[in-house]
Amino acid sequence: MPKVIKGRLLSMMLCFIMLILVLPTFVFAQTGVSREAEEHILNELRRTNIPNAAVAVIQGEETSFILKNSELDTLFSIASVTKPFTAFGVLLLEDMGSLSIYDPVNHHLPWFEVRYNGVLVPHDDITIHNLITHTSGIAQNEERFPRAAPSETTDEFIARLTGMEIDFYPATNIAYSNMAYIILGLLIEAVSGQGYDDFMTQQIFRPLGLYDTFTNYEQASDTGRVVSGYRRGFLHVWQAYKNLNRNRIINTAAGGLYSSASDLARWAGIQLGIIDVPEQFARIVQRSHILNPDANVPFAEGFVFANGGWYVNSENGRIEHAGGDRGYSAIIRLLPENNAAVVVLSNLRLENNVGELGDIALGAVLDNTFNSRNFDLLEWIDIGFTLLCAMGVVFLGLLIRLMIKLRKRLQDGEIIKMNFSAKNIRLLISGSIFSVAGLIFYYIFPFVVLDTVRERFLLNSPVSFGVAAIAIWIMVLYDVFSWWVKVSVQPAITRN
C-alpha cells in the first residue's frame, strides 16, 4: 500500500478517535421535535453556561429529550421537586387506610406540638393536610426552623422541634416550608414502620418503574452517573458540590432525591395519565391534583397548593413544582389541558430562570414561539461582586502605596499629631458615607434583590460574593487609614 494512502488512513482513524473522545462534551439531542425548536432550546442552554442539562418535553404519548453533556440516565439532585413524591407517599398511606390527610399531625406523631403567640395550638387545629399544602404556619425560615444538622439524630431533632413557635395560625395563610416536609418524612416512617428510603423505593419508585430515582447521594453515586453541582463566580462556573444531604436520614423528604430526565419524564407522564399504572396509583394521582381549599391567600401570582404538594395556577390549571439547591435546579411543569409537560434538570443554580427554560422549551415545541430567557439575577449579582473584587484589588494597591509613602514621610521627619479641623471632620463624614454605602450594598442588597434570607443566599451565592467581603473591608480600611494619615501626619515644626 502506498505511503500516501497509509498516511491518509492513519489520519482518518485518528480523526475518528478524536471525534469519539470529544463527543460527550458536545451538546446533542435525542428528540422528535422540529430542528428549529431543538436548536433554539440548545442555544438557550448554552447561554446559561450550565455544564450539564437535560430537558424532556412530553406531547401526548411522544417524549422528546434535549441533552447538554448528559445522557437520559444522568442523575441530578432534584431538590424541592422531591416534595410531590413525599406527598404522594402520604396519599398512598391514606389510600391504604393507614391515615387521613385531615388527621391531626399529633395523632401519628405524639411528640408534635406547636405554639402560636406563645400559646399551645390545639392538636386538632394542625393537620397533615396543613403540612402538605404549606398552611401549617411553619414558614420557610432556615434561621428559625433549621433543618437537621449532619450529625443530629432523629431524637435530638424531634426534641428541638417540639413546641416550636409558628408564624401564623394554621389554615389562615400560606408559607412555603421545608420543615413541614421533613415532618411529613418522619410521619411516613412512623405510620409505615419503614424508613423513608425503603418506603419510597419499595412502595412507589419500583412499582411506578422509576429505577433511576434515589433517596440519597450514596445510592445515586454508586451508579457512577451523578453530575456534580456548580456555582457561579467571576463570570464563570465552578464545580463545587457533590453530596448535598446535610442529614440524609431526616432532611431527604424535603429535597434530597436524585433522579434522571427519563425517570422524571415518566413521572410527568404518570401525572398526565398518559402512562398506564395500577389503578391505586392512578387514583392517588387524581387526588394529588385537587386544590387546597384551606387558605384564603394564594401562594404567589395566582398559584395555590394542591393535595399532592404541587402548586397549581388557579387561572389556567398549570401544575408544577420547581427546586433549587446548592449547585442544582429542577422543574416539572404539567399542562393537563394540552396533555403536555416539560422537565428541566441542571447542575447550576438558576433561581427563577429554570422556570423560564421550561417555558421556552414548551413554547418552542408546542407553539413554535422562540422566546429568549431573561438575565439571571445570580448572574447580575456575580457581575456586581466581580467588579467589587476588582475594586478591592485597586484599593489594596492604593493602601500599600499609602503605607509606603507614610513610612517615607515619617523617615523624613514628619510627626504624628491629630488635627481635628472642620475640614477633616467633613472628610470623615464623606468617607463614612462611602464606607457605609459599600457595607449596605454587600450585606443587604443581594437579599433584597433575591427576596431571600441570608442563610439561603449563602448556600447558592456566587464564589465572588465571599471574596467581595475581603474587597469591601479593604476599601473601608483604606478609607479610614487615608483619613487618619491626612488628620494625623504633620510636617515637623522647625525652630529658628
C-alpha positions as CSV (number, residue, x, y, z in Angstrom):
1,M,0.0,0.0,0.0
2,P,1.5,3.4,-1.0
3,K,2.7,5.5,1.9
4,V,0.3,8.4,1.0
5,I,-2.7,6.1,1.3
6,K,-1.4,4.7,4.6
7,G,-0.9,8.2,5.9
8,R,-4.5,9.2,4.9
9,L,-6.0,6.2,6.5
10,L,-4.0,6.8,9.7
11,S,-5.1,10.5,9.7
12,M,-8.8,9.4,9.2
13,M,-8.5,6.9,12.1
14,L,-7.0,9.5,14.4
15,C,-9.7,12.0,13.5
16,F,-12.4,9.3,14.1
17,I,-10.9,8.5,17.6
18,M,-10.7,12.2,18.5
19,L,-14.3,12.7,17.4
20,I,-15.4,9.8,19.7
21,L,-13.4,11.3,22.6
22,V,-14.8,14.8,22.3
23,L,-18.4,13.8,21.5
24,P,-19.5,13.7,25.2
25,T,-18.6,17.4,25.6
26,F,-20.8,18.5,22.8
27,V,-24.5,19.5,23.1
28,F,-26.7,16.9,21.4
29,A,-30.3,15.8,21.4
30,Q,-32.5,12.7,21.2
31,T,-35.7,14.3,20.1
32,G,-38.7,14.2,17.8
33,V,-39.2,18.0,17.9
34,S,-38.5,20.2,14.9
35,R,-34.9,21.0,14.1
36,E,-35.6,24.7,14.7
37,A,-37.1,24.2,18.1
38,E,-34.3,21.9,19.1
39,E,-31.6,24.4,18.1
40,H,-33.4,27.2,19.9
41,I,-33.6,25.2,23.2
42,L,-30.0,24.1,22.9
43,N,-28.9,27.8,22.3
44,E,-30.7,28.8,25.5
45,L,-29.0,26.0,27.4
46,R,-25.7,27.3,26.1
47,R,-26.5,30.9,27.1
48,T,-27.0,29.8,30.8
49,N,-23.4,28.3,30.9
50,I,-24.9,25.2,32.6
51,P,-22.3,22.4,32.5
52,N,-24.8,19.6,32.3
53,A,-28.5,19.9,31.5
54,A,-31.4,17.7,30.4
55,V,-34.8,18.8,29.0
56,A,-37.7,16.5,28.4
57,V,-40.8,17.6,26.6
58,I,-43.9,15.4,26.7
59,Q,-46.5,15.8,24.0
60,G,-49.2,13.2,24.4
61,E,-47.5,9.8,24.1
62,E,-44.4,11.2,22.5
63,T,-41.5,12.3,24.7
64,S,-38.5,14.3,23.3
65,F,-35.2,14.7,25.1
66,I,-32.7,17.6,24.6
67,L,-29.5,17.0,26.4
68,K,-26.4,19.0,27.1
69,N,-23.4,16.9,28.2
70,S,-25.8,14.4,29.6
71,E,-27.5,11.1,29.0
72,L,-31.1,10.1,29.6
73,D,-30.0,8.3,32.8
74,T,-27.6,11.1,34.1
75,L,-28.5,11.8,37.7
76,F,-29.2,15.2,39.1
77,S,-30.2,16.4,42.6
78,I,-33.9,17.5,42.1
79,A,-34.1,19.5,45.3
80,S,-37.6,20.5,46.2
81,V,-39.1,18.6,43.3
82,T,-38.8,15.9,45.9
83,K,-41.9,17.3,47.7
84,P,-44.6,15.9,45.4
85,F,-43.0,12.5,45.8
86,T,-43.2,12.8,49.6
87,A,-46.8,14.0,49.4
88,F,-47.6,11.1,47.1
89,G,-46.2,8.7,49.8
90,V,-48.6,10.3,52.4
91,L,-51.5,9.9,50.0
92,L,-50.6,6.3,49.4
93,L,-50.7,5.7,53.1
94,E,-54.2,7.3,53.1
95,D,-55.3,5.1,50.3
96,M,-54.1,2.1,52.2
97,G,-56.3,3.2,55.1
98,S,-53.4,4.0,57.5
99,L,-54.3,7.6,57.9
100,S,-56.4,10.5,56.6
101,I,-54.6,13.7,55.4
102,Y,-57.1,15.5,57.6
103,D,-55.9,13.8,60.7
104,P,-54.2,16.0,63.3
105,V,-50.4,15.5,62.9
106,N,-50.3,14.7,66.6
107,H,-52.4,11.6,66.1
108,H,-49.5,9.9,64.3
109,L,-46.6,11.9,65.8
110,P,-47.4,12.2,69.5
111,W,-44.4,14.4,70.1
112,F,-45.6,17.0,67.6
113,E,-46.8,20.3,69.2
114,V,-46.5,23.9,68.1
115,R,-47.2,27.3,69.7
116,Y,-48.7,30.5,68.2
117,N,-48.0,33.7,70.1
118,G,-46.7,31.5,73.0
119,V,-50.0,29.5,73.3
120,L,-50.1,25.8,72.5
121,V,-52.1,25.2,69.3
122,P,-54.9,22.6,69.9
123,H,-53.8,19.3,68.3
124,D,-57.0,19.2,66.1
125,D,-56.1,22.6,64.5
126,I,-53.0,21.5,62.7
127,T,-53.4,18.6,60.3
128,I,-51.3,16.6,57.8
129,H,-53.1,18.5,55.1
130,N,-51.7,21.7,56.5
131,L,-48.2,20.3,56.2
132,I,-48.7,19.2,52.6
133,T,-50.2,22.4,51.5
134,H,-47.8,24.7,53.4
135,T,-50.6,26.1,55.5
136,S,-49.3,24.9,58.9
137,G,-47.7,28.2,59.9
138,I,-44.2,26.7,59.8
139,A,-42.6,29.3,57.5
140,Q,-39.7,28.9,55.2
141,N,-37.1,30.4,57.5
142,E,-33.9,28.4,57.9
143,E,-32.8,30.6,60.7
144,R,-35.9,29.9,62.8
145,F,-36.6,26.4,61.6
146,P,-33.2,25.0,60.6
147,R,-33.0,21.5,59.1
148,A,-31.3,18.7,60.8
149,A,-27.5,19.1,61.2
150,P,-25.3,16.4,59.7
151,S,-24.6,14.6,63.0
152,E,-28.0,15.3,64.6
153,T,-30.0,12.2,65.5
154,T,-33.8,11.9,64.9
155,D,-34.4,12.1,68.7
156,E,-32.3,15.2,69.0
157,F,-34.1,16.8,66.1
158,I,-37.5,16.0,67.5
159,A,-36.5,17.4,70.9
160,R,-35.5,20.6,69.2
161,L,-38.7,20.7,67.1
162,T,-41.3,20.1,69.8
163,G,-43.1,23.2,70.9
164,M,-41.7,25.5,68.2
165,E,-43.3,28.8,67.6
166,I,-45.2,29.1,64.2
167,D,-45.6,32.3,62.1
168,F,-49.4,32.2,61.7
169,Y,-52.3,30.2,62.8
170,P,-52.8,27.0,60.7
171,A,-55.1,27.3,57.6
172,T,-55.1,31.1,57.7
173,N,-52.2,31.7,55.3
174,I,-49.6,30.0,53.1
175,A,-45.9,29.9,53.6
176,Y,-43.6,27.5,51.8
177,S,-41.8,25.3,54.2
178,N,-39.0,22.7,54.0
179,M,-39.6,21.9,57.7
180,A,-43.2,20.8,57.0
181,Y,-42.0,18.2,54.5
182,I,-39.2,17.0,56.9
183,I,-42.0,16.3,59.4
184,L,-44.0,14.5,56.7
185,G,-41.0,12.3,56.1
186,L,-41.0,11.4,59.8
187,L,-44.7,10.8,59.6
188,I,-44.3,8.3,56.7
189,E,-41.7,6.4,58.8
190,A,-43.9,6.4,61.9
191,V,-47.1,5.2,60.1
192,S,-45.5,2.8,57.6
193,G,-43.0,1.2,60.0
194,Q,-40.3,1.6,57.3
195,G,-37.5,4.1,56.8
196,Y,-38.3,6.8,54.3
197,D,-35.7,5.3,51.9
198,D,-37.3,1.8,52.0
199,F,-40.9,3.0,51.8
200,M,-40.4,5.3,48.8
201,T,-38.2,2.8,46.9
202,Q,-40.4,-0.3,47.6
203,Q,-43.8,1.2,47.6
204,I,-43.5,4.0,44.9
205,F,-40.4,4.2,42.8
206,R,-40.1,0.5,41.8
207,P,-43.9,-0.1,41.3
208,L,-44.0,3.0,39.1
209,G,-41.0,2.0,37.0
210,L,-38.8,4.8,38.4
211,Y,-35.5,2.9,38.5
212,D,-33.2,5.9,38.4
213,T,-34.7,7.8,41.3
214,F,-32.8,7.5,44.6
215,T,-33.3,8.9,48.1
216,N,-29.7,9.8,48.9
217,Y,-26.4,10.6,47.3
218,E,-24.7,7.4,48.4
219,Q,-27.2,5.3,46.4
220,A,-27.1,7.6,43.4
221,S,-23.3,7.8,43.5
222,D,-22.9,4.0,43.3
223,T,-24.3,4.2,39.8
224,G,-21.4,6.4,38.7
225,R,-23.9,8.7,36.9
226,V,-24.3,11.7,39.2
227,V,-23.1,15.0,38.0
228,S,-21.6,17.5,40.5
229,G,-23.3,20.8,41.3
230,Y,-21.7,24.0,40.0
231,R,-21.8,27.6,41.2
232,R,-21.1,30.9,39.6
233,G,-18.2,33.1,40.3
234,F,-16.1,35.7,38.5
235,L,-18.2,35.4,35.3
236,H,-17.5,31.6,35.2
237,V,-18.9,28.4,36.7
238,W,-17.0,26.3,39.1
239,Q,-17.5,22.7,40.3
240,A,-18.5,23.0,43.9
241,Y,-20.9,20.4,45.2
242,K,-21.4,16.6,45.2
243,N,-23.1,15.2,48.3
244,L,-25.8,17.7,49.3
245,N,-27.5,15.6,52.0
246,R,-26.8,17.6,55.2
247,N,-28.6,14.8,57.1
248,R,-30.0,12.3,54.6
249,I,-31.9,10.4,57.3
250,I,-34.0,13.4,58.3
251,N,-33.9,16.0,55.5
252,T,-34.4,13.9,52.5
253,A,-38.2,14.2,52.3
254,A,-38.0,17.9,51.7
255,G,-35.4,18.0,48.9
256,G,-33.0,15.1,48.9
257,L,-33.9,12.9,45.9
258,Y,-31.7,12.3,42.9
259,S,-33.3,11.4,39.6
260,S,-32.8,11.4,35.8
261,A,-34.6,13.0,32.8
262,S,-36.0,9.7,31.8
263,D,-37.5,9.0,35.2
264,L,-38.9,12.5,35.7
265,A,-40.4,12.4,32.2
266,R,-42.1,9.1,33.1
267,W,-43.3,10.7,36.4
268,A,-44.7,13.6,34.4
269,G,-46.5,11.2,32.1
270,I,-48.0,9.4,35.1
271,Q,-49.2,12.7,36.4
272,L,-50.9,13.4,33.0
273,G,-52.4,10.0,32.9
274,I,-50.8,9.0,29.6
275,I,-48.7,6.2,31.2
276,D,-50.6,3.2,32.5
277,V,-50.1,2.5,36.2
278,P,-52.0,0.3,38.7
279,E,-55.5,1.7,39.5
280,Q,-54.5,2.6,43.0
281,F,-51.7,4.9,41.8
282,A,-54.0,6.5,39.1
283,R,-56.5,7.2,41.9
284,I,-53.8,8.8,44.0
285,V,-52.6,11.0,41.1
286,Q,-56.1,12.4,40.6
287,R,-56.4,13.1,44.3
288,S,-53.0,14.8,44.4
289,H,-54.1,17.5,41.9
290,I,-57.2,18.6,44.0
291,L,-56.7,22.2,45.0
292,N,-56.3,23.2,48.7
293,P,-59.5,24.9,50.0
294,D,-58.0,25.9,53.3
295,A,-56.1,29.1,52.7
296,N,-57.6,32.4,51.6
297,V,-54.3,33.8,50.3
298,P,-52.7,32.3,47.2
299,F,-49.1,31.2,47.3
300,A,-47.8,33.6,44.6
301,E,-49.1,35.1,41.4
302,G,-52.3,33.1,41.3
303,F,-50.8,29.8,42.5
304,V,-52.3,27.7,45.2
305,F,-51.1,24.3,46.6
306,A,-52.8,21.0,45.8
307,N,-53.2,17.9,47.9
308,G,-50.1,16.4,46.4
309,G,-47.8,19.2,47.2
310,W,-47.9,20.6,43.7
311,Y,-48.6,24.3,43.1
312,V,-51.4,24.9,40.7
313,N,-52.2,28.0,38.7
314,S,-55.8,28.7,39.6
315,E,-56.4,30.6,36.3
316,N,-55.1,28.1,33.7
317,G,-54.7,24.9,35.6
318,R,-51.0,24.6,35.1
319,I,-49.4,22.2,37.7
320,E,-45.8,22.4,38.6
321,H,-43.0,22.3,41.2
322,A,-39.5,23.7,41.0
323,G,-36.5,23.0,43.1
324,G,-33.1,24.6,43.7
325,D,-30.3,23.6,46.0
326,R,-26.6,24.2,46.1
327,G,-25.5,23.8,42.5
328,Y,-28.7,22.4,41.1
329,S,-32.0,23.5,39.6
330,A,-35.0,21.4,38.5
331,I,-38.6,21.9,37.5
332,I,-41.6,19.8,36.3
333,R,-44.4,21.7,34.6
334,L,-47.6,20.0,33.6
335,L,-50.2,21.3,31.2
336,P,-53.2,18.9,31.6
337,E,-55.3,20.7,29.0
338,N,-52.6,20.3,26.4
339,N,-51.7,16.8,27.5
340,A,-48.1,18.1,27.7
341,A,-45.3,18.6,30.2
342,V,-41.7,19.7,30.4
343,V,-38.9,18.7,32.7
344,V,-35.7,20.7,33.1
345,L,-32.7,19.4,35.1
346,S,-29.4,21.4,35.5
347,N,-26.4,21.3,37.7
348,L,-26.2,25.1,38.2
349,R,-28.5,27.1,40.5
350,L,-30.6,29.3,38.2
351,E,-33.2,30.8,40.6
352,N,-36.2,31.8,38.5
353,N,-34.6,31.0,35.2
354,V,-35.2,27.3,35.4
355,G,-38.9,28.1,35.1
356,E,-38.1,30.3,32.1
357,L,-36.2,27.5,30.4
358,G,-39.3,25.3,30.9
359,D,-41.5,28.0,29.3
360,I,-39.0,28.4,26.4
361,A,-39.0,24.7,25.7
362,L,-42.8,24.4,25.8
363,G,-43.2,27.5,23.6
364,A,-40.7,26.3,21.0
365,V,-42.2,22.8,20.9
366,L,-45.9,23.4,21.3
367,D,-46.5,26.9,19.8
368,N,-43.5,27.4,17.6
369,T,-42.6,30.5,19.6
370,F,-38.9,31.2,20.2
371,N,-38.5,33.4,23.2
372,S,-35.2,34.0,25.0
373,R,-34.6,33.9,28.7
374,N,-34.1,37.0,30.8
375,F,-30.8,37.7,32.5
376,D,-30.5,35.6,35.7
377,L,-30.4,37.6,38.9
378,L,-27.5,35.5,40.2
379,E,-25.5,36.4,37.0
380,W,-26.1,40.1,37.7
381,I,-25.0,39.7,41.3
382,D,-21.9,37.8,40.2
383,I,-21.0,40.6,37.8
384,G,-21.6,43.2,40.6
385,F,-19.4,41.4,43.1
386,T,-16.7,40.6,40.5
387,L,-16.4,44.3,39.8
388,L,-16.3,44.9,43.6
389,C,-13.5,42.4,43.9
390,A,-11.6,44.2,41.1
391,M,-12.1,47.5,43.0
392,G,-10.7,45.7,46.1
393,V,-7.5,44.9,44.2
394,V,-7.2,48.5,43.2
395,F,-7.8,49.7,46.8
396,L,-5.3,47.2,48.1
397,G,-2.7,48.7,45.8
398,L,-3.6,52.2,47.0
399,L,-3.4,51.0,50.6
400,I,0.1,49.5,50.1
401,R,1.2,52.7,48.2
402,L,-0.1,54.9,51.1
403,M,1.7,52.8,53.7
404,I,5.0,53.1,51.7
405,K,4.5,56.9,51.4
406,L,3.7,57.2,55.1
407,R,6.9,55.3,56.1
408,K,8.9,57.6,53.9
409,R,7.3,60.7,55.4
410,L,8.0,59.5,58.9
411,Q,11.6,58.8,57.9
412,D,11.8,62.3,56.5
413,G,11.0,63.7,60.0
414,E,7.2,64.3,59.8
415,I,5.4,63.6,63.1
416,I,2.0,62.1,64.1
417,K,-0.2,64.7,65.7
418,M,-4.0,64.8,65.5
419,N,-5.7,67.8,63.9
420,F,-9.5,67.8,64.2
421,S,-10.3,70.7,61.9
422,A,-13.7,71.3,60.3
423,K,-12.3,70.2,57.0
424,N,-11.0,67.0,58.5
425,I,-14.4,66.3,60.1
426,R,-16.1,66.8,56.7
427,L,-13.6,64.4,55.2
428,L,-14.5,61.8,57.9
429,I,-18.3,62.2,57.3
430,S,-18.0,61.9,53.5
431,G,-15.7,58.9,53.8
432,S,-18.0,57.3,56.3
433,I,-20.9,57.7,53.9
434,F,-18.9,55.9,51.2
435,S,-18.0,53.1,53.6
436,V,-21.5,52.6,55.0
437,A,-22.9,52.6,51.4
438,G,-20.4,49.8,50.5
439,L,-21.3,47.8,53.5
440,I,-25.0,48.1,52.9
441,F,-24.5,47.1,49.3
442,Y,-22.7,44.0,50.4
443,Y,-24.7,42.9,53.4
444,I,-28.2,43.9,52.4
445,F,-28.6,44.4,48.6
446,P,-28.4,40.7,47.5
447,F,-31.0,39.6,50.0
448,V,-33.4,42.4,49.0
449,V,-33.0,41.7,45.3
450,L,-33.5,38.0,45.6
451,D,-36.1,38.3,48.3
452,T,-34.4,35.6,50.4
453,V,-32.9,35.2,53.8
454,R,-29.1,35.3,54.3
455,E,-28.7,31.6,55.1
456,R,-30.4,30.5,51.9
457,F,-28.5,33.0,49.8
458,L,-25.2,31.8,51.2
459,L,-26.0,28.3,50.0
460,N,-26.3,29.5,46.4
461,S,-24.2,32.7,46.3
462,P,-21.5,33.2,43.6
463,V,-17.9,32.5,44.6
464,S,-17.3,36.2,44.0
465,F,-19.6,37.1,47.0
466,G,-17.3,35.5,49.5
467,V,-14.2,37.2,48.0
468,A,-16.0,40.5,47.8
469,A,-16.2,40.5,51.6
470,I,-12.4,40.9,51.7
471,A,-12.6,43.6,49.0
472,I,-15.2,45.7,50.8
473,W,-13.3,45.7,54.0
474,I,-10.1,46.6,52.2
475,M,-11.9,49.6,50.8
476,V,-13.2,50.5,54.3
477,L,-9.7,50.1,55.7
478,Y,-8.2,52.3,53.0
479,D,-10.9,55.0,53.6
480,V,-10.2,55.0,57.4
481,F,-6.5,54.8,57.1
482,S,-6.2,57.5,54.4
483,W,-8.3,59.8,56.6
484,W,-6.1,59.1,59.6
485,V,-3.0,59.9,57.6
486,K,-4.5,63.3,56.5
487,V,-5.5,64.2,60.0
488,S,-2.5,62.9,62.0
489,V,0.7,63.1,59.9
490,Q,2.0,66.7,60.0
491,P,5.3,68.3,59.0
492,A,7.7,68.6,61.8
493,I,7.8,72.1,63.4
494,T,11.0,73.8,62.7
495,R,12.6,76.3,65.1
496,N,14.7,79.3,64.1
